[in-house]
Structures are given as structure tokens and as C-alpha cells.
Amino acid sequence: LGLPIKYSETLLGKTQEHYVQEKLISMGYQVNKMPQNFPYDLLVNGTVKIDVKASRLYRGENGNFYTFHLEKPYSTCDIYVLRLLNNSSDCLADLVIPSAHVPTNKQISVGEKSSKYYKYNEKWEYIQQYSSFFRSVC
């Protein structure tokens, strides 16, 4: 019908998934976008499952942080891409984290100034490592 889509968290998430998809394509990967409500968002090179999450800074009494709701207590993806956004939805950092390095709970919090997760900033090479591994066992 050509009607504009009302802003929502789902629209924000879909927009961030698209950015990550385009970034991966520009890096030479084959990327498939998965349907809505699939357990992960992107399938890379036919094997690597990626879940994209985005968060703006939450300002709290005990410090500021980004928070990501994982929805499930156990990962259904190989890699999380956590996008830290400013209020204009510009990406400040992409944390590329193997799901095996994420605790089994439904939430990840990343401090504004420091976090154990900052060591995963721009670690896109993990995707190639996973893809190579999957190819080697097929």
C-alpha cells in the first residue's frame, strides 16, 4: 500500500540486521536473511548462524550501559553481533562474539566505559574461522 512503517524496536532491529548483512556482503561473504521469528537472523556461507542485536545506551544510577535481551537461555546461533548505538542510531561499535563466550542467561550488559566484551570489537575474522571449520568437517 506504500504506507510508512511506524517506528518500533522491531524496525530498529531489522535496520541493524540489514547493515550487518550489507557489511558482510561487502567483505565477500554470501549472506542469507532469515525469516521473521527464525532462531537467528543471518546465515553466512550456508553454515554460520548470526544473531544481530542492537542497543542504545541506558543511563542508570549505578552507571551507563548497553543491554541486549537474548530471548533464550541457550544460544541458537554461532555468533552474536552486538551493535552499540548512539541516540541517532549510529553504530559506535560492533562486538562480534562467539556464542560459546556468552553466559547462559537471557541478558548481556556492556558498560559504557569498560566491559569484558570490548575485546570482541570488530572481530569479524571469527566468521571466517567458523566458516572454514564448518567447510573442513563437511
C-alpha positions, 0 to 999 in steps of 0.5 A: 500500500506504500504506507510508512512503517511506524517506528518500533524496536522491531524496525530498529532491529531489522535496520541493524540486521540489514547493515550487518548483512550489507557489511558482510556482503561487502567483505565477500561473504554470501549472506542469507536473511532469515525469516521473521521469528527464525532462531537467528537472523543471518546465515553466512556461507550456508553454515554460520548462524548470526544473531544481530542485536542492537542497543542504545545506551541506558543511563542508570544510577549505578552507571551507563550501559548497553543491554541486549535481551537474548530471548533464550537461555541457550544460544541458537546461533554461532555468533552474536553481533552486538551493535552499540548505538548512539541516540541517532542510531549510529553504530559506535561499535560492533562486538562480534562474539562467539556464542560459546563466550556468552553466559547462559542467561537471557541478558548481556550488559556492556558498560559504557566505559569498560566491559569484558566484551570490548575485546570482541570489537570488530572481530569479524575474522571469527566468521571466517574461522567458523566458516572454514571449520564448518567447510573442513568437517563437511 
